[in-house]
Amino acid sequence: MRAYLSVAALLIGASCASLSIDNIAPPVSAEDAQLYRGRRIYLTKCARCHAPEPVAKYSRSDWDRIMPEMIADTRLASADADAVTRYVRQFAR
């Protein structure tokens, strides 16, 4: 339920800022389960503490600096940490 409320809040905030969910977190095919899971984590778990930034706002090296702290703060399981890290690196600028 909390995840749905976070996504709802994100949608409301994103519409106010003229950003769609797809601009914040580009969609991926469910066929790539790890990337799909990484996007879901980005839009739900990351949004618990702050509004997620557009993934492409940061470079790969930026994400490589950001992710360790965020992973530690959220206490993500290793598989979830790998999924969200792969996702943000996939779409980094």
C-alpha positions in Angstrom: 0.0 0.0 0.0 2.8 2.4 0.9 4.4 1.8 -2.5 1.2 2.7 -4.3 0.9 5.9 -2.2 4.5 6.8 -3.1 3.9 6.3 -6.7 0.6 8.3 -6.5 2.4 11.1 -4.8 5.2 10.9 -7.5 2.6 11.1 -10.3 1.0 14.2 -8.8 4.3 15.9 -8.2 5.6 14.9 -11.6 2.5 16.2 -13.4 3.0 19.5 -11.6 6.6 19.6 -12.9 5.6 18.6 -16.4 7.6 15.4 -16.1 6.0 12.0 -16.7 6.9 8.9 -14.9 8.6 7.7 -18.2 10.7 10.8 -18.2 11.8 10.2 -14.7 12.3 6.5 -15.0 12.3 5.2 -18.6 10.2 2.0 -19.0 11.8 -1.3 -19.7 10.4 -4.6 -20.9 9.2 -7.1 -18.3 11.2 -9.7 -20.2 14.4 -8.3 -18.6 13.3 -9.1 -15.0 16.3 -7.5 -13.3 15.9 -4.1 -15.1 12.1 -4.2 -14.6 12.6 -4.8 -10.9 15.2 -2.1 -10.8 12.8 0.4 -12.2 10.1 -0.6 -9.8 12.5 -0.2 -6.8 13.6 3.2 -8.1 10.0 4.4 -8.3 8.9 3.0 -5.0 11.7 2.5 -2.5 13.7 5.6 -3.5 10.5 7.7 -3.4 9.9 6.8 0.2 12.6 9.4 1.3 12.6 11.8 -1.6 11.1 12.5 -5.0 13.1 10.5 -7.5 15.2 12.5 -9.9 15.1 11.7 -13.7 17.5 8.9 -14.1 19.2 10.6 -17.0 20.0 13.6 -14.9 23.1 11.9 -13.7 26.1 10.3 -15.3 27.2 6.7 -14.6 30.0 8.1 -12.4 27.5 10.2 -10.5 25.3 7.1 -9.9 28.3 5.1 -8.9 28.9 7.7 -6.1 25.2 8.1 -5.2 24.1 4.5 -5.1 26.3 3.1 -2.3 24.9 5.6 0.2 21.3 5.2 -1.0 21.6 1.4 -0.8 22.9 1.6 2.7 20.2 4.0 3.8 17.4 1.8 2.4 19.1 -1.4 3.5 18.3 -3.0 0.1 18.9 -6.7 -0.3 21.8 -7.5 -2.5 19.7 -8.6 -5.5 17.5 -5.4 -5.2 20.6 -3.3 -4.9 22.1 -4.9 -8.1 18.8 -4.4 -9.9 18.4 -0.8 -9.2 22.0 0.0 -9.8 21.9 -1.8 -13.2 18.7 0.2 -14.0 20.1 3.6 -13.2 23.4 2.9 -15.0 21.4 1.7 -18.1 19.8 5.1 -18.5 22.5 7.4 -17.1 23.6 10.2 -19.4 
